[in-house]
């Protein structure tokens, strides 16, 4: 096991190469643009600011009024270590998250992944948007994220309205 000082030496070496900064800057610019795309195209939806994270995850929420009224939100998330985009149904706080997580588990909804526990987890329901994003074609990537996110929202809204 390496120590913090050893990690910092490696971090410095990687920073000196310059690739990490450029890649991270490009990724954050893309996510900022993605957020603006959703905000402009869906003005009736609530779009949060971006949570940049600690190079673990970066996300923003994108929520229709129907979910916001239930204190739920949709998060569009980039997971850094798996290098993929996901969409999550999340609660506005831990109490709401726990209530809805139990509800989805008890209803045995199997259309999307429901975490086995919410301890240390921020999602109620999860789905992979794009497994291996192609950053060479950002318009197509945005279209993929948008289409699957809207389908996910529609499925969640339909499920909630029926139960």
Buried (B, 14 or more C-beta within 10 A) or exposed (E): EEEEEEEEEEEEEEEEEEEEEEEBEEBBEBBEEBBEBBBEEBEEBBBBEBEEEEEEBBBBBBBBEEBBEBBBBBBBBBBBEEEBBBBBBBBBEEEBBEBBBEBBBEEEBEEBEBBEEBEEBBBBBBBBBBEEBEEEEBEEBBEBBBEBBBEBBEBBBEBBEEE
